[in-house]
């Protein structure tokens, strides 16, 4: 344990051997924080997740730098289906202890699996939609959305609890009890789930509780078999041999023959007419689709003709610009890049090399009319690919903590494609890690403003909060 005043190692005495500061109360606070952490660890081990969250919060109130408690709290949130809260705890843990922190592995597991991250995003969106349905009294739609959420993420405890509450409101106490039991299986100490379970059992009749516990119970009488399924009783006749019945077998045969005859003379013609009508409708639909596709092909041909005209205009502009003596300028590099694309559209390495010295600021400084339009038109064709390449270089440099190369590369990536939210967010991270908090704040603010509905916006809000807390 280190002194909070000077950072020196503390001994068993109640004062710091280096600066003499009294540390008796400080030691008690740290010990109490560790005690709450151990309590949270024990509760998490028996799946008392709510109790674990409570204990870990107490531990962090006493010592916000308790890295083990913060990482464990993130894991508990993740197990409850609260992915955003889990990532927030791990990000804070990473900032408190940048080196040798297991939070890096936890965040990489989530961020490096796009399908899993997309699944978490979808579950959160659908859960919010279900909440909105509840506020607008569309409870049936809310139940449907919650079922979709739980099919994608069965460990989302809040969705189980909300679904149980909706079933209780609808009077479906058996299903409410099932959802409450699922919540308690995931979180044995969840007080709300226990409350819903008690409420559901209190509203169910004794025979309903018995049927819920054993839905496969079967009763056989002399002539029928009774099955109990939930709150419904299914009665099925016992199979008997037709030759033991009082009716004659010949009566059954005669009935079959008469049924076939009726089908042939009464039902079959109507069925044939119905099939013919269906075929006619299908033929009409196919004809309409064919006409629509023909019209669409015509529109595409017009678009192709317009694009060819644009290409010819670009070639003419390029020929005019090539005659201007501006060797070494950003304008010349832009024209060379366009020329390379027109002659060798697959040679992206050479195009990227020419575009490295071209940016919007240089184009505006030239004052030459038409170059901004040429740049924008060219970015429509190659911007996405150039952005992908620059982002790969910038992100690799950022991971290697080479911020001098990472910042220009990530800036280029967003310049080429202003929809590349990953490039903008990691540019903010590069500024932040390099100590340039002013540019980091500007970049994070742009992520939050322009990409509000993305997970990067949530992460940017967390980073901004960290910067503001550090400055305050």
C-alpha positions as CSV (number, residue, x, y, z in Angstrom):
1,X,0.0,0.0,0.0
2,X,1.3,3.5,-1.0
3,X,0.9,6.8,0.8
4,X,-1.9,8.9,-0.8
5,X,0.2,12.1,-0.2
6,X,3.7,11.2,-1.5
7,X,3.4,7.7,-3.0
8,X,5.9,6.1,-0.6
9,X,5.4,2.5,0.6
10,X,3.6,2.4,3.9
11,X,4.6,0.3,6.9
12,X,2.6,-1.1,9.8
13,X,2.7,2.2,11.6
14,X,-0.1,4.8,11.4
15,X,2.0,7.4,9.7
16,X,4.0,7.6,6.4
17,X,7.7,6.9,7.0
18,X,8.5,9.4,4.2
19,X,6.3,12.5,4.7
20,X,4.9,11.7,8.1
21,X,1.2,12.0,7.0
22,X,-1.3,10.2,9.2
23,X,-2.6,7.2,7.3
24,X,-4.6,5.3,10.0
25,X,-8.0,6.3,8.6
26,X,-6.7,5.8,5.0
27,X,-5.7,2.3,5.8
28,X,-9.1,1.5,7.2
29,X,-10.8,2.9,4.1
30,X,-8.7,0.8,1.8
31,X,-9.3,-2.3,3.9
32,X,-13.0,-1.6,3.9
33,X,-13.0,-1.2,0.2
34,X,-11.2,-4.5,-0.2
35,X,-13.7,-6.1,2.1
36,X,-16.6,-4.9,0.0
37,X,-14.8,-6.2,-3.1
38,X,-14.4,-9.7,-1.6
39,X,-18.0,-9.6,-0.6
40,X,-19.0,-8.7,-4.2
41,X,-16.7,-11.5,-5.5
42,X,-18.5,-14.0,-3.2
43,X,-21.9,-12.9,-4.3
44,X,-21.0,-13.0,-8.0
45,X,-19.7,-16.5,-7.4
46,X,-23.2,-17.7,-6.4
47,X,-24.9,-15.6,-9.1
48,X,-26.2,-13.0,-6.7
49,X,-25.5,-10.3,-9.3
50,X,-27.7,-7.6,-7.7
51,X,-25.9,-8.0,-4.4
52,X,-22.5,-8.1,-6.2
53,X,-23.3,-4.8,-7.9
54,X,-24.3,-3.2,-4.5
55,X,-21.1,-4.4,-2.8
56,X,-18.8,-3.4,-5.6
57,X,-20.4,0.1,-5.7
58,X,-19.7,0.4,-2.0
59,X,-16.1,-0.7,-2.6
60,X,-15.7,2.0,-5.4
61,X,-17.2,4.7,-3.3
62,X,-14.5,4.1,-0.7
63,X,-11.7,3.7,-3.3
64,X,-12.4,4.7,-6.9
65,X,-8.9,3.3,-7.9
66,X,-9.8,-0.2,-6.9
67,X,-9.1,-1.7,-10.3
68,X,-10.1,-5.3,-9.4
69,X,-13.5,-4.1,-8.1
70,X,-14.1,-1.9,-11.2
71,X,-13.2,-4.7,-13.6
72,X,-15.4,-7.2,-11.7
73,X,-18.3,-4.7,-11.7
74,X,-17.9,-4.5,-15.5
75,X,-18.1,-8.3,-15.8
76,X,-21.2,-8.4,-13.6
77,X,-22.9,-5.7,-15.8
78,X,-21.9,-7.7,-18.9
79,X,-23.5,-10.9,-17.4
80,X,-26.7,-8.9,-16.7
81,X,-26.8,-7.8,-20.4
82,X,-25.8,-4.2,-19.6
83,X,-23.0,-4.0,-22.2
84,X,-22.8,-0.2,-22.2
85,X,-22.4,0.0,-18.4
86,X,-19.8,-2.7,-18.6
87,X,-17.7,-0.9,-21.3
88,X,-17.9,2.3,-19.2
89,X,-16.4,0.6,-16.2
90,X,-13.6,-1.0,-18.2
91,X,-12.8,2.3,-20.0
92,X,-12.5,4.1,-16.6
93,X,-10.3,1.2,-15.3
94,X,-8.1,1.4,-18.4
95,X,-7.6,5.2,-17.8
96,X,-6.8,4.6,-14.1
97,X,-4.3,1.9,-14.9
98,X,-3.1,1.9,-18.6
99,X,-0.6,-0.9,-18.3
100,X,-1.2,-4.6,-17.5
101,X,-4.9,-4.2,-17.1
102,X,-7.2,-7.1,-17.9
103,X,-9.9,-4.6,-19.0
104,X,-8.1,-4.4,-22.3
105,X,-8.9,-8.1,-23.0
106,X,-12.6,-7.6,-21.9
107,X,-13.0,-4.6,-24.3
108,X,-11.3,-6.4,-27.2
109,X,-13.6,-9.3,-26.8
110,X,-16.6,-7.0,-27.3
111,X,-15.2,-4.6,-29.9
112,X,-13.3,-7.1,-32.1
113,X,-16.5,-9.1,-32.7
114,X,-18.7,-6.9,-35.0
115,X,-21.5,-9.5,-35.0
116,X,-21.7,-9.6,-31.2
117,X,-21.5,-5.8,-30.9
118,X,-24.3,-5.4,-33.5
119,X,-26.4,-8.0,-31.6
120,X,-25.9,-5.9,-28.4
121,X,-26.9,-2.8,-30.2
122,X,-30.0,-4.4,-31.7
123,X,-31.1,-5.7,-28.3
124,X,-30.7,-2.3,-26.7
125,X,-32.7,-0.6,-29.5
126,X,-35.5,-3.2,-29.4
127,X,-35.7,-2.9,-25.6
128,X,-36.0,0.8,-25.9
129,X,-38.7,0.3,-28.5
130,X,-40.6,-2.0,-26.1
131,X,-40.3,0.7,-23.3
132,X,-41.8,3.2,-25.7
133,X,-44.7,0.9,-26.5
134,X,-45.3,0.5,-22.8
135,X,-45.4,4.3,-22.3
136,X,-47.9,4.5,-25.2
137,X,-50.0,1.7,-23.8
138,X,-49.3,-0.7,-26.7
139,X,-48.5,-3.6,-24.3
140,X,-49.0,-6.4,-27.0
141,X,-46.4,-4.8,-29.2
142,X,-44.1,-4.4,-26.2
143,X,-44.4,-8.1,-25.4
144,X,-43.5,-9.0,-29.0
145,X,-40.4,-6.8,-28.9
146,X,-39.3,-8.2,-25.6
147,X,-39.6,-11.7,-26.9
148,X,-37.3,-10.7,-29.8
149,X,-34.8,-9.2,-27.4
150,X,-34.7,-12.3,-25.3
151,X,-34.3,-14.5,-28.4
152,X,-31.2,-12.5,-29.3
153,X,-29.8,-12.1,-25.7
154,X,-31.4,-14.6,-23.2
155,X,-29.2,-13.1,-20.4
156,X,-30.8,-9.6,-20.5
157,X,-32.3,-9.5,-17.0
158,X,-34.1,-6.2,-17.4
159,X,-36.0,-7.6,-20.4
160,X,-37.1,-10.7,-18.4
161,X,-38.3,-8.5,-15.6
162,X,-40.3,-6.1,-17.9
163,X,-41.8,-9.1,-19.7
164,X,-42.9,-10.6,-16.3
165,X,-44.4,-7.3,-15.3
166,X,-46.4,-7.2,-18.6
167,X,-47.6,-10.7,-18.1
168,X,-48.7,-9.8,-14.6
169,X,-50.6,-6.8,-15.9
170,X,-52.2,-9.0,-18.6
171,X,-53.3,-11.7,-16.0
172,X,-51.1,-14.4,-17.5
173,X,-49.6,-15.4,-14.1
174,X,-48.1,-18.7,-15.2
175,X,-45.9,-17.0,-17.9
176,X,-45.1,-14.2,-15.4
177,X,-43.9,-16.8,-12.9
178,X,-41.8,-18.4,-15.6
179,X,-40.0,-15.1,-16.5
180,X,-39.5,-14.3,-12.9
181,X,-37.9,-17.7,-12.3
182,X,-35.6,-17.2,-15.4
183,X,-34.5,-13.8,-13.9
184,X,-33.8,-15.5,-10.5
185,X,-31.8,-18.2,-12.3
186,X,-29.6,-15.5,-13.9
187,X,-29.6,-13.4,-10.7
188,X,-30.4,-15.2,-7.5
189,X,-30.5,-12.1,-5.4
190,X,-32.8,-10.0,-7.7
191,X,-35.4,-8.5,-5.3
192,X,-37.7,-7.3,-8.1
193,X,-37.8,-10.8,-9.7
194,X,-38.6,-12.4,-6.2
195,X,-41.3,-9.8,-5.8
196,X,-42.9,-10.6,-9.2
197,X,-42.6,-14.4,-8.5
198,X,-44.4,-13.9,-5.1
199,X,-47.1,-11.8,-6.8
200,X,-47.7,-14.4,-9.6
201,X,-47.9,-17.3,-7.1
202,X,-50.3,-15.3,-4.9
203,X,-52.6,-14.7,-7.9
204,X,-52.6,-18.3,-9.1
205,X,-55.0,-20.9,-7.8
206,X,-53.5,-24.0,-6.1
207,X,-54.4,-26.2,-9.0
208,X,-52.9,-23.8,-11.4
209,X,-49.6,-23.9,-9.5
210,X,-49.7,-27.7,-9.5
211,X,-50.4,-27.7,-13.3
212,X,-47.6,-25.2,-13.9
213,X,-45.1,-27.4,-12.1
214,X,-46.1,-30.5,-14.0
215,X,-47.6,-29.7,-17.4
216,X,-47.3,-33.2,-18.7
217,X,-49.7,-34.8,-16.3
218,X,-52.1,-37.2,-18.1
219,X,-55.4,-38.7,-16.9
220,X,-56.9,-41.7,-18.7
221,X,-60.6,-42.7,-18.3
222,X,-62.6,-45.4,-20.0
223,X,-63.3,-43.6,-23.2
224,X,-61.0,-40.5,-23.3
225,X,-57.5,-39.4,-22.4
226,X,-57.2,-36.0,-20.6
227,X,-54.0,-34.0,-21.0
228,X,-53.2,-30.9,-18.7
229,X,-51.2,-28.3,-20.6
230,X,-50.8,-25.0,-18.6
231,X,-54.3,-23.7,-17.8
232,X,-55.9,-25.8,-20.6
233,X,-57.3,-29.4,-20.4
234,X,-57.1,-31.3,-23.7
235,X,-59.5,-34.2,-24.1
236,X,-58.7,-36.8,-26.7
237,X,-60.8,-39.9,-27.5
238,X,-59.2,-43.3,-26.9
239,X,-58.4,-45.1,-30.2
240,X,-60.5,-48.2,-30.9
241,X,-60.6,-50.8,-33.6
242,X,-63.2,-50.0,-36.2
243,X,-64.3,-53.6,-36.3
244,X,-65.3,-53.5,-32.7
245,X,-67.7,-50.5,-33.2
246,X,-71.4,-50.9,-33.6
247,X,-71.4,-49.5,-37.1
248,X,-70.8,-51.6,-40.1
249,X,-67.5,-51.4,-42.0
250,X,-69.5,-51.3,-45.2
251,X,-71.2,-48.1,-44.0
252,X,-67.7,-46.5,-43.7
253,X,-66.7,-47.6,-47.2
254,X,-69.9,-46.2,-48.6
255,X,-69.3,-42.9,-46.9
256,X,-65.8,-42.7,-48.4
257,X,-67.1,-43.4,-51.9
258,X,-69.8,-40.8,-51.6
259,X,-67.2,-38.3,-50.2
260,X,-64.9,-38.8,-53.2
261,X,-67.9,-38.5,-55.6
262,X,-68.9,-35.2,-54.0
263,X,-65.4,-33.9,-54.2
264,X,-65.1,-34.7,-57.9
265,X,-68.5,-33.2,-59.0
266,X,-68.8,-30.3,-56.5
267,X,-65.4,-29.3,-55.0
268,X,-63.0,-30.1,-57.8
269,X,-64.4,-27.6,-60.5
270,X,-64.4,-24.8,-57.9
271,X,-60.9,-25.6,-57.0
272,X,-59.8,-25.7,-60.7
273,X,-61.4,-22.3,-61.2
274,X,-59.6,-20.9,-58.1
275,X,-56.3,-22.2,-59.3
276,X,-56.9,-20.6,-62.8
277,X,-57.8,-17.3,-61.1
278,X,-54.6,-17.4,-59.1
279,X,-52.5,-18.1,-62.2
280,X,-54.1,-15.2,-64.0
281,X,-53.3,-12.9,-61.0
282,X,-49.7,-14.1,-61.0
283,X,-49.3,-13.5,-64.7
284,X,-50.7,-10.0,-64.3
285,X,-48.3,-9.3,-61.5
286,X,-45.3,-10.6,-63.5
287,X,-46.3,-8.4,-66.4
288,X,-46.5,-5.3,-64.2
289,X,-43.1,-6.1,-62.7
290,X,-41.7,-6.6,-66.1
291,X,-43.0,-3.2,-67.2
292,X,-41.6,-1.6,-64.1
293,X,-38.2,-3.2,-64.6
294,X,-38.2,-2.0,-68.2
295,X,-38.8,1.5,-67.1
296,X,-36.1,1.1,-64.4
297,X,-33.6,-0.1,-67.1
298,X,-34.4,3.0,-69.1
299,X,-33.6,5.2,-66.1
300,X,-30.4,3.3,-65.5
301,X,-29.4,3.9,-69.1
302,X,-30.0,7.6,-68.7
303,X,-27.9,7.6,-65.5
304,X,-25.1,5.8,-67.3
305,X,-25.2,8.4,-70.1
306,X,-25.1,11.2,-67.5
307,X,-22.1,9.6,-65.8
308,X,-20.2,9.1,-69.1
309,X,-20.8,12.8,-69.8
310,X,-19.4,13.7,-66.3
311,X,-16.3,11.5,-67.1
312,X,-15.8,13.3,-70.3
313,X,-16.1,16.7,-68.5
314,X,-13.5,15.5,-66.0
315,X,-11.2,14.5,-68.7
316,X,-11.5,17.9,-70.4
317,X,-10.9,19.7,-67.1
318,X,-7.9,17.4,-66.4
319,X,-6.5,18.2,-69.8
320,X,-6.9,21.9,-69.1
321,X,-5.4,21.7,-65.7
322,X,-2.4,19.7,-66.9
323,X,-1.3,22.6,-69.0
324,X,-1.0,24.9,-65.9
325,X,2.5,25.1,-64.5
326,X,1.9,24.3,-60.8
327,X,4.5,21.6,-60.2
328,X,4.7,20.3,-56.6
329,X,1.4,21.9,-55.5
330,X,-1.6,20.0,-54.0
331,X,-3.5,20.8,-57.2
332,X,-1.0,18.9,-59.4
333,X,-1.1,15.9,-57.2
334,X,-4.9,15.9,-57.3
335,X,-4.9,16.0,-61.1
336,X,-2.3,13.2,-61.3
337,X,-4.4,11.1,-59.0
338,X,-7.4,11.6,-61.2
339,X,-5.4,10.8,-64.3
340,X,-4.1,7.6,-62.7
341,X,-7.7,6.6,-61.8
342,X,-8.9,7.2,-65.4
343,X,-6.0,5.2,-66.9
344,X,-5.5,2.6,-64.1
345,X,-8.5,2.5,-61.8
346,X,-7.2,-0.5,-59.9
347,X,-3.8,1.0,-59.0
348,X,-4.9,2.3,-55.6
349,X,-1.4,2.3,-54.2
350,X,-0.2,5.0,-56.7
351,X,-3.5,7.0,-56.3
352,X,-3.1,6.9,-52.5
353,X,0.6,8.1,-52.8
354,X,-0.6,11.1,-54.9
355,X,-3.4,12.0,-52.6
356,X,-1.2,12.0,-49.4
357,X,-0.3,15.7,-50.0
358,X,-3.8,16.7,-51.0
359,X,-6.2,18.1,-48.4
360,X,-9.2,20.5,-48.4
361,X,-7.1,23.3,-46.9
362,X,-4.5,23.2,-49.7
363,X,-7.3,23.2,-52.3
364,X,-8.9,26.3,-50.7
365,X,-5.5,28.1,-50.6
366,X,-4.9,27.6,-54.4
367,X,-8.0,29.7,-55.2
368,X,-8.3,27.9,-58.5
369,X,-12.0,27.7,-59.6
370,X,-13.3,24.2,-60.1
371,X,-10.7,22.2,-58.1
372,X,-13.0,21.8,-55.1
373,X,-15.7,20.3,-57.4
374,X,-13.1,18.1,-58.9
375,X,-12.0,16.9,-55.5
376,X,-15.6,16.2,-54.4
377,X,-16.4,14.3,-57.6
378,X,-13.2,12.3,-57.2
379,X,-14.0,11.4,-53.6
380,X,-17.3,9.9,-54.7
381,X,-15.3,7.4,-56.8
382,X,-12.4,6.5,-54.5
383,X,-13.1,8.1,-51.1
384,X,-14.4,5.0,-49.4
385,X,-11.3,2.9,-50.5
386,X,-8.8,5.6,-49.6
387,X,-10.5,6.1,-46.2
388,X,-10.3,2.3,-45.5
389,X,-6.6,2.2,-46.3
390,X,-5.8,5.3,-44.3
391,X,-7.9,4.1,-41.4
392,X,-6.0,0.7,-41.3
393,X,-2.6,2.6,-41.2
394,X,-3.8,5.0,-38.6
395,X,-5.4,2.4,-36.3
396,X,-2.3,0.2,-36.5
397,X,-0.1,3.3,-35.5
398,X,-2.6,4.1,-32.7
399,X,-2.4,0.6,-31.3
400,X,1.4,0.9,-31.4
401,X,1.1,4.3,-29.6
402,X,2.8,6.0,-32.6
403,X,0.5,9.1,-32.4
404,X,2.6,11.2,-34.8
405,X,1.7,8.9,-37.6
406,X,-1.7,7.9,-36.3
407,X,-3.2,11.4,-36.1
408,X,-2.5,12.4,-39.8
409,X,-3.6,9.0,-41.1
410,X,-6.9,9.0,-39.2
411,X,-7.5,12.6,-40.2
412,X,-7.0,11.6,-43.8
413,X,-9.4,8.7,-43.4
414,X,-12.2,10.9,-42.2
415,X,-11.4,13.5,-44.8
416,X,-11.8,10.9,-47.6
417,X,-15.1,9.6,-46.1
418,X,-16.9,11.8,-43.6
419,X,-19.2,8.9,-42.7
420,X,-16.3,6.9,-41.2
421,X,-17.3,7.2,-37.6
422,X,-14.5,4.7,-36.5
423,X,-11.8,7.0,-38.0
424,X,-13.2,10.1,-36.2
425,X,-13.6,8.3,-32.9
426,X,-10.1,6.8,-32.9
427,X,-8.7,10.2,-34.0
428,X,-10.2,11.6,-30.8
429,X,-8.5,8.7,-28.9
430,X,-5.2,9.5,-30.5
431,X,-5.4,13.1,-29.5
432,X,-6.4,12.1,-26.0
433,X,-3.6,9.6,-25.6
434,X,-1.0,12.0,-27.0
435,X,-2.0,14.6,-24.4
436,X,-3.8,17.0,-26.8
437,X,-7.1,17.2,-24.8
438,X,-8.3,20.3,-26.7
439,X,-8.4,18.6,-30.1
440,X,-9.7,15.5,-28.4
441,X,-12.7,17.3,-26.9
442,X,-13.5,18.9,-30.3
443,X,-13.3,15.5,-32.0
444,X,-15.4,13.7,-29.4
445,X,-18.0,16.5,-29.6
446,X,-18.2,16.0,-33.4
447,X,-18.7,12.2,-32.9
448,X,-21.6,12.9,-30.4
449,X,-23.2,15.5,-32.7
450,X,-22.9,13.8,-36.1
451,X,-23.2,10.2,-35.1
452,X,-25.6,10.3,-32.1
453,X,-27.2,6.9,-32.6
454,X,-23.9,4.9,-32.6
455,X,-22.0,3.1,-29.9
456,X,-19.0,5.4,-30.7
457,X,-21.1,8.3,-29.5
458,X,-21.7,6.6,-26.2
459,X,-18.0,5.9,-25.8
460,X,-17.2,9.5,-26.8
461,X,-19.5,10.8,-24.1
462,X,-17.6,8.7,-21.6
463,X,-14.2,10.1,-22.8
464,X,-15.5,13.7,-22.6
465,X,-16.7,13.0,-19.1
466,X,-13.2,11.7,-18.1
467,X,-11.6,14.8,-19.6
468,X,-13.9,17.2,-17.9
469,X,-13.5,15.4,-14.6
470,X,-9.7,15.5,-14.9
471,X,-9.7,19.3,-15.7
472,X,-12.1,20.0,-12.8
